[in-house]
């Protein structure tokens, strides 16, 4: 019985952890116009791991939905945005 409960809890924790990594919110410095939002969206849409991109100019946030089974590292997010001329302030995973 204990073994079954432990296995069940472990499975739940692993699935919750995997789901949490599928939503990434990035606080970005330097986004000021719709052209910025369009360029950032275009850059992330070329990434195989990205399912969906939402940009909020008001909040200076880029929200990324990562495809199941794919990975988008903080380093790659930082590089994409730096190459586009922006500065990453914070990356959060949910």
Secondary structure, DSSP 8 states (H G I E B T S, - for coil): -HHHHHHHHHHHHHHHHHHHTTEEEEEEES--SHHHHHHHHHHHHTSTTEEEEEEETTTTEEEEEE-TT----HHHHHHHHHHTT-EEEEEEE-
